[in-house]
Amino acid sequence: MCVALPSLTTTAATSISSNGAATGGVVTSGGGAQVSARGVVYGTSANPTLSNPFTVDGNGMGSFISVLTGLTPVTAYRVRAYATNSAGTAYGNEILFSTSIGLPVLVTSNMSLITHNSAQSGGTISTDGGASIAQRGVCWSTTAQPTTANARTQNGTGTGTFTSNITGLTASTQYFLRAYATNSAGTAYGQQQSFTTTVLFVCGTSLATDLDGNNYATITLNLTINSQLRPLCWFKQNLRVSKYRNGDPIPTGLDTSAWRLATSGAMASPNDSAVYDSAYGKLYNWYALADPRGICPIGWHAATDAEYLALTSFCQSSGYPNTSSNRNGTGRALKSCRQINTPYSTACNTTAHPRWLAHNNTNPHYGIDAFGFSALPAGARVGDDGTYQAFGGNMLLQTPNLSPTDLNYGYLLRLDAGNFSRATGLKTWGGSVRCVRDY
């Protein structure tokens, strides 16, 4: 008996969407042999075959349904039913259909930079659904599954990654957030993120916290920066964090040679002893302050040259001259009153750390901590040779700023001087850091 190829027709496409459709076929003759496989083949070129994508929808005679998935939006597809017997594979007539415009496909970025009234997120749009993205951004609410009817940002158009800054939030509140993207087919959303804003920070009452979990008391000083009076919020203690903001460790344990030759961030303990870290903070070189990863907590920065100049002017205008010999100078106002044998008060007279050393001259410059700055003498690590210097007797405050001769600006308080002196030094000098709240 002679076996012929099967005979069949292709069924018109129905249930057409942006990424799928239903079609099929009818096998009207098996050609004298069993039909072992049947389905449809499809593609974007004419006369698709089994070398193109295909479905397998049973065997035998009669009608069958084929469901196509994973198609591309707004694309013309060509489909033919097929049937296979021992003589080979036959194809039905070719039909043509086009997928419709679909919704965009996107994901929501993780939350970051969360404060008491703001946060940052965004999204990544991988597919536009076959139509231009007219709007994109994030939407948020205190209830789950927020939509664009809630508060939202608008962050441009098109596919790709975008960043959204969320503002105007309420402190200590849980929020839900989703990225969104809108095209002519409608609006699609990424997965939901949830976050809680931080407690409202009140300078002078609230504590600042670094990445290691260390807490710092704060104080407000009204200083004039660029001819504008500003209430600057300062740390009252020296920074002692061991990591950059992103969690990367700040290198430590450098020997004298490695310290003086360093060209990247490094830190050390006062007097080369970690037991003093909690009382006096750590010593950081200029590279650590200038590193874009940041060493102060989010929302804070290392005090700058301009801010220390403003602090000096503030002391002077408050009746504390910035002269070395003056026993009632800026140094007296900024130094902590904690000192061995100070006559200032019984509470301040202490040998326990942290404190200033006792005076051994006839012109002592005792600190009175007039404004709550509470400067304490962590000493320094010398940039030229990596040795430690003046623990208990000097405080070197580092800035991230450089002089015109590419030297690091720092500010020095000395046991035996009444001024707050601006100095320059190698970038490898290690000194104390005070953080100032961003403004």
N, C-alpha and C positions, 0 to 999 in steps of 0.2 A: 504494500500500500504506500502510495506517495504522500509525504507529509508536506504541507504548505505552511507559510507563516500565518500567524493569527491575523484576524481582522478586528479593528476596533475604532472607536471615535473618542474624541476628547470632550469632556464636559466644560461648559463655560464657567469662568471664575465667579464666585460669590463671596460674601462676607469679607470684602476687601478692606484692609486697614493699612496703617502706615508700615507695618512689618509682617503682615501675613495675609493669607487668602485661602479659600477652599475651592478645590476643583476635583478632577477625577476622570473617569472614563467608563465606557461600556465595551466589553469584549463580546463581539457578535459571532465570532467563529474561532475555534481553536486550531483550525488548519488541519484537523485530523489527528491531533496529538494533545496531550495534557498541557494546559497553560501552567507553567511552574512558577512564574513570577509576573506581577503586574504592578503598575503605579504610574507616576508621571515623572518626566524630566523637565528641567526648567533652567532658564538663564536669561541673559540680556541680549544674546545674539540669536539669529534665526536658526531654526531647525536644531534645537538642542537634542543631545543624545545621552546615553548612559555615562559618557565621559564628563557630563555636567552634573550638578546636584540632582538627586532623584529621591523619590520615596519608594517604599515597598509596601504594597497594600493587598497582601494575600495572594491567592492564585485562583485559577479556574475561570469559568465563563461568567458573564453578567456584568452588572454595574458595580463600581467601587468609588469611594470618596478618598481624596488625598488632601491633607492639611499641610499647607506650606507655612513655615515660621522662619524667623530670623532674617526677613527681607529688609532691604534698604528703603527708607521713605522716599516718596516722589521719584520712583524708578519704574521704567517700563520693563515688564517681564514677558517672555515667550514660553509657552507650556505645550508639551505634547504627552498624551498618554502612551504607555508602552505595554507590550505583552510579550512574554518569552515562552517558546516551546522548544522541542528538540531540533527544529529547523533553524532557529535563530530568534531574533527580536524584531518585532514590527512596531511601527509608531502610528498614532492617530494624527488627525489634523492638528495644525498649530493654532493655538488661541493666544490672544494678546490682552494683557491688562496692566494697569499702573497702580502702584501703591499710593496711598494718600499722604498728606503732610502729617507728621506725628509730633508728639510732645517732645521737648528736649530731654536729655538724660544728663543728670548731674549728681554730684556729691557735695555735702556740706563739710567745710573745713573744721578742724578742731578749734576749740576756744583757746584764746590766749590773752595776755595783757588785761586780766580781769581786775578792776578796781571797784571802789564803792559806787561809781556812777558810770562806768564805761567798760567796754570789752572789745575784743577783736575776733573776727571769724572771716568768712568768705565762702568760696566754693570753686569747683572745677566743673565746667560744662564740657562733656566729651562728645556729645552729638546734638546738633541743632534741630533734629527731627525733620530736616528737609526744608526748613524755612528760616529766615534770618531771626536771630535773637534780638528782639526789640528792647527788652529790659532784663536786667539781672541784678541780684543783690541778696540780702537776707531779710527775713521778717522774724519778729519775736513777740512773745506775749508771756504773761504769767500763767497761762493755761496751755495745755499740750496741743500739738499740731497747729501752730500758728500759720496764717495765710497772709496774702498781700493786703487783706482787709485790716490787718493789725499794723503796728508800727513796722517800718521797713526802711532799708537803705536802697538807693539806686546807684549801681556801680557800673555804668556803661552798657555796652552791647557786645554781641558776638560770643563765640565759644572761647574756651581756655579758662585760666585761673584768674580769680579776682579776689581782692581783699576788701573787707567791710569793717569800718569803725563804728561801733555802736555806742551812742552817747545818751545822756538824759535818763539813765537808769536810777533806781532807788536802792539805797544801801541795804545790805543783809536780806536780799530778796532772790528767790529762785526764778529763773527765766527759762523758757523753751525757745529754741531758735532753729530755723531751717533756711537753707539757701533756696532761691527760686530763680526760674528762667522762663520768660514768656516769648512765644512766637505766635504766628497767626492761628495755630491750632489750639492755643490756650496756655496755661501756666503749669509747669511741673515743679516739684520740690525735691530737694535732697533729703537725706536722713536727718532725723531730729537730734539736736544737741541740747543738753541742759547744763546750766551753770548757776552759781549763786554769787552775787556781788559781795564784796568785802564790807566789813563794818566801816562806817563813816570815820575817817581819820580826823582827829582834832589835835593839832600841834600843841604840845605842852601837856596834853593829857594822854593821848594815844602813844603806844609804843610802835616803833618801826621794827620789822623783822627781816633778817637777811636769809639767804638760801640755805644756810646751815641751821636756821631756827634760832639764832642769837637775837635777843631783843635789845633795843636801844631807846633810852629816854630822849625826848625831843624838846626843843625850845624855839620860840619865835623871836627873831631880832628884826626890827624895822630898819632896813638898810636902803641906801640910795644907790641904785644900779642904773647907769646910763641916764642920769638925771631924773629917774623915776623912783619914788619911795615905794618899797615893796616889803611886805611882811615875810621874810625868809624863814623857813622852818629848817633847823639844823639838828643833826645828831648831837647829843651831849657827851657821847663817848666815841672813842676811836674805833674805826671799823676793824672787825676781826674775822671776816668771812674768808673761807678757803676756796671758794669756787667763783667762776664767772656766772653771769645770770643764766646762761644756757646749761649750767651744770658741769661744764668742763673744769677740772681742777686747775688752780693757779700753782705753777711749779714752786716747790719749796725744797729745803735741804741742800741748797747749792753751796759748794765749798767756796773759799775766798776767790779762787781763780775763776770759777764759773760765774760767780756773782759779778765781778768787775768786767767780765767779757760779755755779759748777757745783752742780747738784742731783742728780747721778748719779755713778757710779763713774768715776774717772780716775786715771792714774798719771803719774809723771815720773821722769827719771833724776837721780841725785844731782848737784848743782852744774850741772844742765842739760846733762850730757854723758853720752851712752850708753857711753862708754869705761869709766865707773866702775860700770856695772850688775853685772858679774860679781863685782867685789870687794866692793861695798857693798849690792847689792840695789837694788830700785826703791823709789820713794816713792809711797804710795797714800793717797788721801783716805778719810774715814770711809765714804762712800757705797760705795766698792769693797769694804770689809770687810763692810758690812752687807748687800750684795746677796745675795739668796737663791741665786744661781747659784754662789756660793762661789769664793774665790781660792786657798785651800790645796788640796793634793791630796785626792782621795777618802780618807776615813778620818782626815783631819786638819782642824783648824779654827784660825782666827786666835786667838792667845792673848788671853784675856779679862782684864777688870779684876780679877776674883777671882783669876785665876792669877798675875798680876803682884803683887797684894797678898800672895799666899802666897809668891811668890819673895822678896819683900822681907823677910817674916817669917823665911824660911829663912836668909837671909843674916845677919839680926840674931841669930838663935839660934845661928849658927855663929861668932859673935864679930866681926861686922862691923856696927857701929852705923850707923843710917840718918840720919846728920847731915852737913850740908854741909861743915863745917869739918874733920871727922875724916879724916885722911889714910889711915886704915885702915878706911874705911867700906864700905858696900854697893857704892858705885861702884867702889872698888878691886877688890872681889871679882868684879864682873861684867864690867868692861872687859877687852878683849883686851890682852895685854901688848905688842902690836906698837905701837911709838911711836918717834918721832924723839927721840934722845938719852935714852932711858930707861936708868936704872941697874940695872933689874931683872935683865937678862941680856943677854949678847952676841947671842944668837939673837933676842931681842925688839927690840933696837935697830936700827931700819930706817927708811929713807926711802921704801921701796917700798910701793905700795898693795897691800892695805889697811893703814892704820895711823892712829894718833892723831897730831895735831900735837905739836910740842915745847912744853913749858911755858915761859912767860915771866914767872913770878912766883916769889916766895920760898916759897910753900906748895904745891908740886906734888902732884897726886893721880895717881900712876902706877897703871895697871891691872896686876893680876897674874893675872887669869883663874882665880880660885881653884876654880871648879866646872866650867869648860869652856863657859860660856855665850858667851864670845868676842864681847862687844859691840863693834861698830865704828861709827864716826861718819859716817853717811851725810848728816848734817845734816837739813834740813827744807825744805819748800816752804811759804811763809807763806800762811795762809788769807785774810788781809786784803787782800793785794795781789798774790799770785802770784809773788813774788820768792823767791830761794833764799837759805838762811841756814845758817851755821855748819858748812859741810862740813869734815870733819876735826876738828871741835871738839865737836860735840854729836851725840847719838843720840836721836831721838824715836821711841818705840815706840808704834804705834797699837793701839787696841783697838776692837772693834765695839760697845762699850757707851757709853751716854750718861748724863750727870749729871742730877739732878732739874731743872736749868735748861736741858736740851736741848743741852748742850755735850758734845763728844767727850772721853772720858777717854783720856789718853796718859801715858806714863812717860818721864822725861827723864834721861839721863846726860850730864854736862858734863865738859869737859876740866879745869876748875878747881874741881870740887866733888866731895865724897866721898859724896854721897847718891844715891839712886835715887828721884827725886821724882815723885809723882803730880800731874798737871796737867790742866786742862781748856782746851779751845780750840774754835774754829769747826770745823764738820764738813769745811770745805774745806782744813784743814791737811793737808799731805802728810808722811807719816813712814814709818819702816821697819815691817815686819811679821815676826813670828816665828810659826811654826805649831806647834801642839801636837797630838799624836796623840789621837784620840777615845777616851774611856774611859767 
